[in-house]
Amino acid sequence: MPFGYPVSLELSGRKAVVIGEDAVAQGKVGPLVAVGAEVTVVADGPPGVLDRLEREGRVTVLRRGFRPQDLEGAFICVASSRDPEVRIAIHREGRVRGVLVNVMDDPDHCDFAAPAVVRREDLVLAISTGGRSPALARRLRVELEQRFGPMWGVLLELVGEVREETLHLLPDLRERSRRWQAALDLEELERLVGAGRLEEARNRLRSRLLEVGSV
């Protein structure tokens, strides 16, 4: 199964490299910057996008073609090229240097597939098709964006707060997991949070979780 093991990477403070005009044009820089990666862009276009990136000062922009040393010290690379030899060279150099490489539209030269993503603050919903149909992944992302609106970021924050508040009261991992599975009423939480009744939602969840002999 291609790209069958999903992970979420911690990229804060790590070097990420975006190579090629198409990768820049298709917005591969922004998500890496957003998660705290130290991004280097190696591309000769699009000029307007590169101008903006330089003005913002959040990335290093090298207006030229790929060189092997561009991957020195990198953790991850997203690349594009219409030249198959360049694509092969980027992937080969990534293997030599231990860099995770995704060459767009070239699954044979990818170490990972970048899923279509819906972000609601710390809630991340990712859709992957194993590289077989990016268009389908994008369509499903649109549907999930409609189903899981911005309110779900608030809902996750509330659930996380209750978890932190009750960790010391539920020291046994197995018992804690069992109680959470039964106490987490998403329909109720969605209704209360959507109505702005955050304290009521928090109290109900906490009460169910800690009820003696509960669940």
N, C-alpha and C positions, 0 to 999 in steps of 0.2 A: 504494500500500500504506500504510494508516494506521499511524502510529507505527512505521515500518519501520527506523529507524536507532537501534539500542541503544547507550547510553552509560552509564558510571558517573561520577557527578558528585562533585567534591570540594566538600563543604559546610562543612568546618571553619572556624569563625569567620564564616560568612556568615549573613545574616538570612534566616530561613524563617518564613513566616506560615501558620498553620492557622486556617481560618475555618469556623465553623458547628458546631452541636451534633453532627450526624451524623459529621462528620470527626473530632471529638474522640472520640465514642463508639466509632468503628471503629478507634481506635488509631493515628491518623496522626501523633500527636505524638512518641511514643516513638522510632520509628526515626530521626527527624530529630535528636532530642537525642543519640541513641546515636552518631551520626557527627560530632558536634561543632558542629552548627548552632546559631546563636543564635535561639531559637524564640520567637515571639509568638503567643499564642492569642487569637483574637477570637471569643467565643461566649458564650451565656447558659446553657449547660448542656453535659453533664449536671452538676448541682451537685456530686455526690460526686467526680467525676473532676477538676473544676476545683479543688475544695478540696484534693485530694491534690497536684495540680500546684503549687498555691501553697505548700503546706507544704514540698514538696521544694525549692522555690526555684530550679529550673533553667530555668524559662521565665517570660516575662512574660504575665500573664493579664489580658485586657480583657473584662469581662463585659458585652458589648453587641453590637449588630449591626455589620455592616461599614461602614467609612467609607473613602473613596478614599485618604486619607493613611496608612491602615494598611499600604499596600504601598510606602511611601516607603523607599528604600534596600534593599528586599528583593531576593533573588536567585531565590527559588522560593516558590511558594504552593500549598497544597492546600486546597481549599474545598468546602463543601457548602451547599446551600440548597434548600428546597422551592419557593422563589419563582423562576420563570424570569427575572424582571427583575433580581433580585439576582445570579443566575449570570452573566447577560450583562454586568452592570456590573463584576463582579469581573474577568472575562476582558478586557473592554475596558480597564479601568484597568491591568491587567497589561501589555497591549500598549503602552500609552502610556508606561509606566515601565520597559519592558524586563525584566519579571519573567516567569519561566516559570510558567505556571499550569496546574493540573490541577483541573477542577471535576468532582467525583465524579458518575458516572452521567450525564455530559453530554459525550460525545466531541466534539461540535461546538465546545465551549468549553474544549478542552484543548490545550495545547502539547506535552504529553508524557503517556504512559501509565505508571502506576506498576506494575511487574510484581510477581507473587507471588515471594517471595524465600526461599531457604534459605541460612542463614549458618552457616559452620563457621570461625570466626575470620576470617582474611583471605580464605577461599574463599567466594565469593558465587555462587550459582546462581539465575538469574532466569528466570521464565517469563512470557511475554507473549502475549496472543492478539489484539493490536491493538485492544483495547477491546471485542472482540466477545463474549467469554464469561469474565468474572471467575471464575465458578463452576468452569469447566474449569481455569483457571490455578491455583485453590486446590487442586483435586483432584490435579493433577500435582505441586504443591508437597508434598503429603502423601506421595506416592509417592517423591519425591526425598529427602525427609527420612528415610525408611526405608532407602533405598539408600545414601545418603551420610551416615553417622553422624558423631558428633563426632571420631572418629579421623582424618577427612579434614583437619581443621584441623592436626593434628599432622603429617600427611603433607606438606601444603603447606609447613609451616615447615621441615621437613627438606629438601625439594627446594630451597626458597629459600636455605637455608644452603649447600648444595652449589653452587648457582649463584654465590653471592657468593664462595665460596672459589676457584672456577675461572675467574672472568671474566678475570683477568689472564693465565691460561694459554691462553685461547682468544680472542685479540684479533680474529680475523676473524669478522665477524657471520654470513656465509653458512656458514662451516665450523662455527661454534658451533651454529647452528640445525640443521644437518644431523646433528651428533653427538647433540644433545639428542633429536631426533625418534626416533632409533634406540635411544638408551640408556635412555629412559624406559619401564621395564617396570612398568606400573601394577599388574598382577596380583601381581607379586612384592613391590612396595612395600606394597600393601595387606595382603598376608599377613604380611610381616615387621613392619610397624608395628602391625598388629592384635595381634601376639603380643608386642609390647613390645621387639622386637629392633632398636632404633633405630640403634645403631652399626653393626650388620651391614648394615642397609638403606642407610645412608649410605655405607659403604665400597664396597658393590657398585655403587651408582649412580656414585660418583666414579670407580671403576676402569674401568667400561665407557666412561664419558665421555672419559677421558684415555688410554685404551689406544692405543699407537702403531699407526697404520694401522687403527684401529677403525672400526666401523660403516661 
